[in-house]
């Protein structure tokens, strides 16, 4: 139903857009709304998935294993009279802070191989 004297290229009353342009705008708004809702749902699903499946590094022994069931045991040579002042774990590296008569030092152990990676002597300046 078209009114006599109106063409498809005449703007919609109160607007500078033609009916064809208005139809395009409506379709674009609907498509963008669907994309926004779909993207938001995807982000929420990814968050839920990541929260329910935490990443585990390969080669790190489980914390629930007992010494008799495959857990590793390491010997750390400690200077005579030294004591352990602190521990720090980062991935598969363990830093042991030793405090002894010869001064403080830090031993870094690779838990996968059991080898001492580094000895750091702390000297005051």
Buried (B, 14 or more C-beta within 10 A) or exposed (E): EEEEEEEEEEEEEEEEEBBEBEEEEEEEEEEEEEEEEEEEEEEEEEEEEEEEEEEEEEEEEEEEEEEEEEEEEEEEEBEEEBEEEEEEEEEBBBBBBBBBEEEBBBBBBBBBEEEBEEEEEEEEE
